[in-house]
Amino acid sequence: MTERFTGNFTQQEPIPEEGIEAAVAVLRSGRLHRYNTAAGEVAEAALLEQEFAALTGAKYCLAVASGGYAMGCALRALQVRQGEPVLTNAFTLAPVPGAIAAVGAEPVFVETTEDLVIDFADLEAKALATGARLLMLSHMRGHLCDMDALMRLCDRLGVTVIEDCAHTMGAAWKGVASGRHGAVACYSMQTYKHVNSGEGGFLISDDADLMARAVLLSGSYMLYAKHAAAPPVEAFEAVRMVTPNVSGRMDNLRAAILRPQLKLLGERVARWEALYRTLEAGLQATPGLALVARAEGETFVGSSFQFRLPDWSPARIALFLQRCVARGVELKWFGAAEPVAFTSRYDHWRYAAAQILPQTDRILASLIDLRLPLTFTPGDCEVIARIIRAEALTVGQGPEPDAVDAPAIQ
């Protein structure tokens, strides 16, 4: 009998009971807005910021409505100019160039390597060619580049780094938490991320001036003293009357859901690594299938898994995906001609200028991606690996197929 996987690739774990109880308490109070507090009360949003700052070792933290808003807020706080070039990874997801374009700047895409991280040589060439002063560094799908080397390069080039840590909350480079290398870091708490409030975002930084602008941008009005992890009030004096309100605050309901989850982050990272390593072991040495190397200095969060099918034709890849889906394994393909659900690539984002990136094109043409929710077990990952391996052998070693439509996966 042909083995089939019956798990759900989009099913997350339930919110912890502590979070549900805290959320109900907020609902009963009616005080959902972060600045609507009773006498002597510290808002859930302010407590969440304080706790995430402590978790990451940052001086300051701001909770906002989404990861995309966090990136746009960071760009505005760094006083990005209309038409200014902003460097970013060619391998990323649409919210990253979307944040750049939404503030009126111009995304400049940098090539990716076979390890799915930013290409340093192309980064230097693009920085020098464009005069860009900002890099929105996307740790796409949780892959960290050599952050020490990256910061040395950017310091030499005079490029300020914004870290997009949507896929690396809980990760680290040589023991330093992801998000603690650049001037400011942005995180997401969207449902498929490492803590879940449906939507939500963080900014962290040690820069008081930058974070004062960010707090005002987020819609603090003149209530910034109610923040527990913001710069001192004197940092706001020079900017409070000239910084626009671009409201995107975190509310107390989502903060209440998130606070208990921060306590679970370390345990979740360990569980994700177990799932990732099980799948990796099951796919080792599969003919025609290339795994992505993980750097020695990287502590990663294995909430998704990527592999490549080098030199496979589009028709062969589409047939492989179709056969895997028929057996319950939902795979996404970054080489598909059209964007599908959450999966798209740089040449689909036509609000950015057309750019030629042959190295990235070659890598994305063969790149396969799947989610690993914590509702899976290592045993589930063993089944998934057996199915992927079997279909890779069947399709990879079979005759060249006719054109096949790739399945649409959420």
BAMAR-90729 format. One record per residue (C-alpha): residue in one letter; x, y, z. Coordinates in steps of 0.05 Angstrom, whole numbers, padded with zeros to 5 digits, always signed. Example, Ala and Ser with C-alpha at 12.3 -4.5 7.8 and 13.67 -1.06 7.14 Angstrom:
2
A+00246-00090+00156;S+00273-00021+00143;
//
This chain:
410
M+00000+00000+00000;T+00026+00070-00018;E+00042+00110+00045;R+00003+00174+00054;F+00011+00232+00104;T-00053+00256+00138;G-00027+00315+00178;N-00045+00388+00167;F+00011+00435+00145;T-00026+00497+00167;Q-00051+00474+00236;Q-00017+00511+00293;E-00016+00493+00367;P-00071+00523+00409;I-00058+00587+00448;P-00034+00568+00519;E-00089+00569+00572;E-00052+00625+00608;G-00058+00668+00546;I-00131+00651+00537;E-00146+00671+00609;A-00107+00735+00602;A-00143+00752+00537;V-00211+00740+00570;A-00191+00786+00627;V-00174+00841+00577;L-00241+00830+00542;R-00278+00834+00608;S-00242+00898+00626;G-00260+00930+00559;R-00191+00964+00559;L-00164+00937+00493;H-00128+01000+00472;R-00057+01001+00499;Y-00064+01071+00528;N-00132+01058+00561;T-00108+01037+00630;A-00137+01040+00700;A-00102+01079+00755;G-00036+01045+00771;E-00044+00994+00715;V+00012+00976+00666;A-00018+00956+00599;E-00008+00886+00572;A+00026+00916+00511;A+00076+00953+00554;L+00091+00890+00595;L+00100+00850+00530;E+00151+00901+00505;Q+00189+00899+00570;E+00191+00823+00569;F+00213+00818+00496;A+00268+00870+00507;A+00293+00828+00566;L+00290+00764+00525;T+00332+00793+00468;G+00377+00837+00510;A+00355+00901+00474;K+00348+00968+00510;Y+00283+00985+00476;C+00223+00948+00446;L+00160+00971+00410;A+00101+00925+00397;V+00061+00941+00333;A+00005+00914+00290;S+00046+00870+00243;G+00115+00851+00220;G+00104+00890+00156;Y+00086+00952+00196;A+00149+00942+00238;M+00193+00944+00176;G+00158+01006+00149;C+00163+01040+00217;A+00238+01023+00221;L+00250+01054+00152;R+00212+01117+00171;A+00249+01121+00237;L+00314+01118+00198;Q+00287+01177+00157;V+00286+01142+00090;R+00277+01191+00032;Q+00231+01189-00028;G+00264+01149-00084;E+00322+01127-00040;P+00352+01059-00058;V+00346+01007-00003;L+00383+00941-00009;T+00349+00876+00007;N+00353+00801-00008;A+00327+00777-00074;F+00304+00715-00037;T+00251+00740+00011;L+00175+00747+00015;A+00131+00803-00011;P+00124+00843+00054;V+00198+00861+00054;P+00202+00898-00013;G+00130+00919+00000;A+00152+00957+00062;I+00207+00991+00023;A+00161+01010-00035;A+00106+01033+00013;V+00151+01088+00043;G+00169+01112-00027;A+00238+01081-00030;E+00266+01035-00085;P+00281+00962-00071;V+00349+00940-00097;F+00354+00865-00097;V+00418+00828-00078;E+00435+00758-00103;T+00426+00697-00059;T+00475+00640-00048;E+00462+00565-00051;D+00458+00568+00025;L+00398+00615+00016;V+00433+00676+00047;I+00453+00743+00019;D+00513+00744-00028;F+00566+00789+00001;A+00602+00804-00064;D+00537+00826-00098;L+00518+00865-00036;E+00582+00905-00039;A+00576+00916-00114;K+00503+00941-00108;A+00519+00985-00048;L+00576+01019-00086;A+00535+01025-00150;T+00474+01055-00118;G+00502+01092-00058;A+00450+01058-00014;R+00457+01073+00060;L+00406+01021+00084;L+00402+00945+00080;M+00337+00910+00098;L+00369+00843+00113;S+00318+00787+00108;H+00335+00724+00147;M+00290+00689+00098;R+00263+00621+00121;G+00308+00625+00182;H+00375+00623+00145;L+00427+00667+00179;C+00488+00691+00140;D+00555+00702+00176;M+00531+00761+00216;D+00601+00782+00240;A+00626+00785+00168;L+00563+00820+00145;M+00569+00874+00197;R+00643+00886+00181;L+00625+00894+00108;C+00567+00941+00122;D+00607+00982+00171;R+00661+00990+00117;L+00609+01010+00065;G+00572+01058+00112;V+00508+01017+00106;T+00459+01014+00164;V+00427+00945+00175;I+00354+00933+00190;E+00343+00860+00207;D+00279+00826+00184;C+00274+00771+00237;A+00204+00746+00219;H+00233+00675+00212;T+00288+00680+00266;M+00255+00698+00332;G+00293+00652+00380;A+00352+00642+00332;A+00423+00665+00344;W+00490+00674+00309;K+00548+00650+00353;G+00506+00659+00415;V+00482+00730+00397;A+00406+00733+00389;S+00381+00745+00318;G+00363+00819+00314;R+00420+00844+00358;H+00471+00859+00303;G+00437+00914+00263;A+00413+00983+00283;V+00342+00958+00290;A+00306+00891+00282;C+00235+00874+00263;Y+00196+00811+00282;S+00128+00781+00264;M+00076+00746+00306;Q+00033+00725+00248;T+00000+00657+00256;Y+00056+00618+00221;K+00112+00650+00261;H+00145+00629+00326;V+00095+00662+00373;N+00023+00670+00348;S-00026+00727+00356;G-00054+00723+00285;E-00018+00787+00268;G+00032+00830+00306;G+00103+00856+00304;F+00162+00880+00346;L+00218+00930+00335;I+00279+00927+00380;S+00340+00973+00382;D+00391+01005+00429;D+00385+01072+00392;A+00344+01120+00434;D+00333+01171+00379;L+00310+01119+00329;M+00263+01086+00378;A+00234+01152+00401;R+00214+01166+00329;A+00187+01095+00322;V+00143+01101+00383;L+00115+01167+00358;L+00105+01139+00288;S+00066+01080+00317;G+00013+01127+00344;S+00032+01142+00416;Y+00006+01214+00412;M+00038+01245+00475;L+00029+01182+00516;Y+00099+01154+00505;A+00114+01156+00579;K+00065+01098+00587;H+00115+01052+00551;A+00157+01007+00596;A+00212+00992+00545;A+00218+01059+00508;P+00273+01111+00513;P+00270+01163+00569;V+00221+01220+00559;E+00276+01270+00543;A+00292+01230+00479;F+00223+01250+00452;E+00231+01325+00462;A+00265+01342+00396;V+00220+01297+00353;R+00152+01295+00386;M+00123+01354+00346;V+00153+01336+00278;T+00143+01260+00274;P+00079+01239+00238;N+00030+01192+00270;V+00025+01130+00225;S-00018+01090+00273;G+00000+01016+00279;R-00002+01001+00353;M-00005+00933+00385;D-00069+00924+00426;N-00075+00894+00496;L-00115+00834+00471;R-00059+00808+00426;A-00007+00826+00478;A-00043+00784+00530;I-00043+00725+00482;L+00032+00733+00467;R+00062+00743+00536;P+00056+00670+00559;Q+00084+00647+00491;L+00149+00684+00502;K+00163+00638+00561;L+00156+00578+00514;L+00201+00603+00459;G+00264+00565+00479;E+00226+00500+00485;R+00193+00512+00418;V+00261+00524+00384;A+00286+00457+00411;R+00223+00421+00386;W+00229+00453+00317;E+00302+00431+00312;A+00281+00359+00327;L+00230+00361+00271;Y+00279+00394+00223;R+00336+00345+00238;T+00289+00285+00230;L+00268+00309+00161;E+00340+00326+00142;A+00364+00256+00163;G+00308+00223+00123;L+00328+00261+00059;Q+00404+00254+00064;A+00436+00226+00002;T+00372+00225-00039;P+00394+00224-00113;G+00377+00289-00149;L+00358+00325-00084;A+00404+00377-00052;L+00397+00396+00021;V+00414+00467+00046;A+00476+00469+00090;R+00468+00502+00159;A+00526+00544+00183;E+00565+00521+00244;G+00554+00586+00281;E+00479+00586+00270;T+00426+00569+00321;F+00365+00565+00276;V+00291+00556+00284;G+00268+00499+00240;S+00196+00522+00229;S+00204+00509+00155;F+00248+00465+00111;Q+00279+00478+00043;F+00314+00434-00008;R+00332+00440-00081;L+00322+00397-00143;P+00381+00422-00185;D+00377+00413-00261;W+00305+00388-00259;S+00259+00416-00313;P+00197+00455-00292;A+00153+00398-00317;R+00191+00347-00275;I+00186+00391-00213;A+00112+00404-00224;L+00100+00328-00230;F+00139+00315-00167;L+00098+00368-00129;Q+00033+00339-00156;R+00052+00268-00134;C+00073+00292-00065;V+00008+00330-00055;A-00031+00269-00076;R+00003+00233-00018;G-00013+00289+00031;V+00054+00326+00030;E+00044+00400+00013;L+00106+00430-00019;K+00115+00501-00046;W+00159+00519-00105;F+00195+00585-00113;G+00207+00571-00187;A+00133+00572-00207;A+00117+00621-00263;E+00061+00654-00224;P+00056+00673-00150;V+00015+00624-00109;A-00015+00643-00041;F+00042+00666+00003;T+00097+00644-00045;S+00125+00694-00095;R+00193+00719-00117;Y+00227+00784-00137;D+00206+00785-00210;H+00133+00781-00189;W+00138+00847-00150;R+00128+00896-00207;Y+00124+00956-00161;A+00200+00948-00159;A+00244+00964-00219;A+00261+00903-00263;Q+00328+00874-00243;I+00372+00818-00270;L+00393+00766-00219;P+00417+00704-00256;Q+00446+00669-00194;T+00381+00678-00155;D+00340+00656-00215;R+00380+00591-00219;I+00372+00576-00145;L+00298+00594-00139;A+00281+00554-00202;S+00296+00490-00163;L+00277+00511-00092;I+00224+00472-00054;D+00195+00494+00013;L+00150+00465+00066;R+00123+00485+00134;L+00138+00446+00197;P+00084+00464+00248;L+00094+00442+00320;T+00031+00400+00314;F+00077+00351+00276;T+00118+00298+00312;P+00186+00270+00292;G+00147+00208+00269;D+00107+00252+00223;C+00172+00280+00194;E+00197+00210+00182;V+00135+00195+00140;I+00141+00261+00102;A+00215+00246+00087;R+00198+00176+00061;I+00145+00204+00015;I+00189+00260-00012;R+00248+00212-00022;A+00205+00161-00058;E+00174+00212-00105;A+00242+00245-00118;L+00269+00177-00139;T+00207+00160-00181;V+00202+00227-00217;G+00275+00244-00218;Q+00295+00178-00250;G+00234+00172-00295;P+00224+00196-00367;E+00217+00271-00380;P+00143+00287-00369;D+00099+00330-00411;A+00079+00399-00383;V+00045+00391-00316;D+00009+00444-00274;A+00039+00451-00205;P-00013+00446-00149;A-00034+00510-00114;I-00014+00505-00041;Q-00034+00556+00012;
//
